[in-house]
Amino acid sequence: MSEKINDIFSSIAYVYDFMGHFFTLGIDGIWRKMAAEEAIADNNAYRILDIATGTGSIAIDISIKAKRAKKRVEIIAVDFNPDMLKIAENKIKKKKINNISFKTEDAMNLDEPGCAYDVVTAGFLLRNIDDAEIFAEEVKRILKKNGKFILLEMGKPQDGLLAAFFKLYFLFIRLIGSLINKNAYRWLTYSILSFDRNKMVDILSGKGFKDLKIKNLPLHIGFLITGVKE
Ligand SMILES: C[S@@+](CC[C@H](N)C(=O)[O-])C[C@H]1O[C@@H](n2cnc3c(N)ncnc32)[C@H](O)[C@@H]1O
């Protein structure tokens, strides 16, 4: 487990949701809803693991969308940071959601049985993990055959103009973020600029996942990496 990352999320847990919406003008909410939509697109019943659930937003979006679509879902939502999980638990209590269970677990060594899930989701985790190979192996281990993963992430847009715009915009994020926690928002912008989406797909392909796709989301700085376990 990365102490540095755990400490960062403990220090910003109380402002995490607000600052995410503020810096993206609410677009992060649309991205999560698109990830949730993708998670329940195919069948009528699901067992879903949301890894690095943080304050629980993706798990909550899945639960709400499944209810509207009259689909049955059971969601286990895990994160290694208890401060983020505490906020997630309060959110589901307020919303009276009862099909999400939260657990403290490390994505690098999940305390979950093999071949147990139809879908795995993870939002904004990839930039924060020590070893993407180990994570990909864990996802493969816990998914059922033909199970699907949806990884929501942020990385430098591939369009040069947009990339230049975000490089400038990140100076603003660092400035405002330094009023809360300088290291946290430096890490956020640094990790986004250095994340390589194609390398991640190569790693997943090397682990034998099929139907690998990268789908750009509004603003092109957010995207989904999806794939299926053979
Ligand atoms: C940027 S937040 C994303 C939270 C949530 N998925 C969302 O959409 O807002 C990243 C989360 O990953 C968690 N995290 C980072 N590394 C982890 C690991 N190795 N195991 C479990 N959780 C981890 C952090 O504690 C944090 O809650």
Ligand as a Chemical Component Dictionary entry (heavy atoms), coordinates in Angstrom:
data_LIG
# 
_chem_comp.id                   LIG 
_chem_comp.type                 NON-POLYMER 
_chem_comp.pdbx_formal_charge   0 
_chem_comp.three_letter_code    LIG 
# 
loop_
_chem_comp_atom.comp_id 
_chem_comp_atom.atom_id 
_chem_comp_atom.alt_atom_id 
_chem_comp_atom.type_symbol 
_chem_comp_atom.charge 
_chem_comp_atom.model_Cartn_x 
_chem_comp_atom.model_Cartn_y 
_chem_comp_atom.model_Cartn_z 
_chem_comp_atom.pdbx_ordinal 
LIG C1  C1  C 0  -9.018  9.990 -7.082 1  
LIG S1  S1  S 1  -9.831  8.997 -5.893 2  
LIG C2  C2  C 0  -11.154 8.290 -6.809 3  
LIG C3  C3  C 0  -12.333 7.951 -5.982 4  
LIG C4  C4  C 0  -13.598 7.523 -6.756 5  
LIG N1  N1  N 0  -13.384 6.338 -7.529 6  
LIG C5  C5  C 0  -14.139 8.636 -7.627 7  
LIG O1  O1  O 0  -14.613 8.359 -8.731 8  
LIG O2  O2  O -1 -14.131 9.781 -7.178 9  
LIG C6  C6  C 0  -8.722  7.687 -5.787 10 
LIG C7  C7  C 0  -9.055  6.716 -4.682 11 
LIG O3  O3  O 0  -8.211  5.584 -4.832 12 
LIG C8  C8  C 0  -7.878  5.111 -3.554 13 
LIG N2  N2  N 0  -6.687  4.277 -3.712 14 
LIG C9  C9  C 0  -5.487  4.632 -4.203 15 
LIG N3  N3  N 0  -4.661  3.561 -4.217 16 
LIG C10 C10 C 0  -5.377  2.516 -3.726 17 
LIG C11 C11 C 0  -5.079  1.163 -3.497 18 
LIG N4  N4  N 0  -3.873  0.650 -3.760 19 
LIG N5  N5  N 0  -6.048  0.372 -2.981 20 
LIG C12 C12 C 0  -7.291  0.877 -2.692 21 
LIG N6  N6  N 0  -7.618  2.167 -2.883 22 
LIG C13 C13 C 0  -6.669  2.974 -3.397 23 
LIG C14 C14 C 0  -7.699  6.370 -2.734 24 
LIG O4  O4  O 0  -7.807  6.120 -1.358 25 
LIG C15 C15 C 0  -8.822  7.236 -3.279 26 
LIG O5  O5  O 0  -9.995  7.088 -2.522 27 
# 
loop_
_chem_comp_bond.comp_id 
_chem_comp_bond.atom_id_1 
_chem_comp_bond.atom_id_2 
_chem_comp_bond.value_order 
_chem_comp_bond.pdbx_ordinal 
LIG C1  S1  SING 1  
LIG S1  C2  SING 2  
LIG S1  C6  SING 3  
LIG C2  C3  SING 4  
LIG C3  C4  SING 5  
LIG C4  N1  SING 6  
LIG C4  C5  SING 7  
LIG C5  O1  DOUB 8  
LIG C5  O2  SING 9  
LIG C6  C7  SING 10 
LIG C7  O3  SING 11 
LIG C7  C15 SING 12 
LIG O3  C8  SING 13 
LIG C8  N2  SING 14 
LIG C8  C14 SING 15 
LIG N2  C9  SING 16 
LIG N2  C13 SING 17 
LIG C9  N3  DOUB 18 
LIG N3  C10 SING 19 
LIG C10 C11 SING 20 
LIG C10 C13 DOUB 21 
LIG C11 N4  SING 22 
LIG C11 N5  DOUB 23 
LIG N5  C12 SING 24 
LIG C12 N6  DOUB 25 
LIG N6  C13 SING 26 
LIG C14 O4  SING 27 
LIG C14 C15 SING 28 
LIG C15 O5  SING 29 
# 
